[in-house]
Amino acid sequence: MYVNAETILSAAALLGAVGAILGGLFAAYSWYQKQNKQDEDIKAMKEEMCLLTYGVLACLKGLKEMGRNGSVTEAIDKIEKHMNQEAHK
């Protein structure tokens, strides 16, 4: 088998094409992994936000028991309404 310039160029083109395909596959896989990580992070943030909301609601209810009405009652109603709407989605 005789190796000339055309054979070398063909081999280089083939290697370049294979490299481009593998690079594209790796980029797609990396993007997929990043999306999964973001989904996990969002789930953790939602759980934390839920706990914080319950804490704020408990504080507001404590204030209401101490006789602080007005905007406290309004805030409690809004939080409870929001929580009920989210629970039934």
C-alpha positions as CSV (number, residue, x, y, z in Angstrom):
1,M,0.0,0.0,0.0
2,Y,1.4,3.3,-1.0
3,V,0.8,6.3,1.2
4,N,0.5,9.6,-0.6
5,A,-0.7,13.1,0.3
6,E,-4.3,12.2,-0.7
7,T,-4.4,9.3,1.7
8,I,-3.0,11.4,4.5
9,L,-5.6,14.1,3.8
10,S,-8.4,11.6,3.8
11,A,-7.3,10.1,7.1
12,A,-7.0,13.6,8.6
13,A,-10.5,14.4,7.4
14,L,-11.9,11.2,8.8
15,L,-10.2,11.8,12.2
16,G,-11.5,15.4,12.2
17,A,-15.0,14.2,11.5
18,V,-14.9,11.5,14.2
19,G,-13.5,14.1,16.6
20,A,-16.3,16.6,15.8
21,I,-18.9,13.9,16.3
22,L,-17.4,12.8,19.6
23,G,-17.1,16.4,20.7
24,G,-20.8,17.0,20.0
25,L,-21.8,13.9,21.9
26,F,-19.7,14.9,24.8
27,A,-21.2,18.4,24.8
28,A,-24.8,16.9,24.7
29,Y,-24.0,14.5,27.6
30,S,-22.5,17.4,29.6
31,W,-25.6,19.5,29.0
32,Y,-27.8,16.6,30.1
33,Q,-25.8,16.1,33.3
34,K,-26.0,19.9,34.0
35,Q,-29.8,19.8,33.6
36,N,-30.1,16.9,36.0
37,K,-28.0,18.8,38.6
38,Q,-30.1,21.9,38.2
39,D,-33.3,19.8,38.7
40,E,-31.8,18.4,41.9
41,D,-30.9,21.9,43.1
42,I,-34.3,23.3,42.3
43,K,-35.9,20.5,44.2
44,A,-33.7,21.2,47.2
45,M,-34.5,24.9,47.0
46,K,-38.2,24.2,46.9
47,E,-38.0,22.1,50.0
48,E,-36.0,24.8,51.8
49,M,-38.5,27.4,50.7
50,C,-41.4,25.3,52.0
51,L,-39.7,25.1,55.5
52,L,-39.0,28.8,55.5
53,T,-42.7,29.5,54.6
54,Y,-43.9,27.3,57.4
55,G,-41.5,29.2,59.8
56,V,-42.8,32.6,58.7
57,L,-46.4,31.4,59.0
58,A,-45.7,30.1,62.5
59,C,-44.2,33.5,63.5
60,L,-47.1,35.4,62.0
61,K,-49.6,33.1,63.9
62,G,-47.6,33.8,67.1
63,L,-47.9,37.5,66.5
64,K,-51.6,37.2,65.9
65,E,-52.0,35.3,69.2
66,M,-50.3,38.3,70.8
67,G,-53.0,40.5,69.5
68,R,-51.2,42.0,66.5
69,N,-53.9,41.9,63.8
70,G,-54.3,44.0,60.7
71,S,-51.5,43.2,58.2
72,V,-50.5,40.1,60.2
73,T,-53.9,38.6,59.6
74,E,-53.8,39.6,55.9
75,A,-50.3,38.0,55.5
76,I,-51.5,34.8,57.2
77,D,-54.4,34.6,54.8
78,K,-52.3,35.2,51.8
79,I,-49.7,32.6,52.7
80,E,-52.4,30.0,53.5
81,K,-54.2,30.8,50.3
82,H,-51.0,30.4,48.3
83,M,-50.1,27.2,50.1
84,N,-53.5,25.7,49.4
85,Q,-53.3,26.7,45.7
86,E,-49.9,25.2,45.3
87,A,-51.0,22.0,47.1
88,H,-53.8,21.5,44.6
89,K,-51.9,22.1,41.4
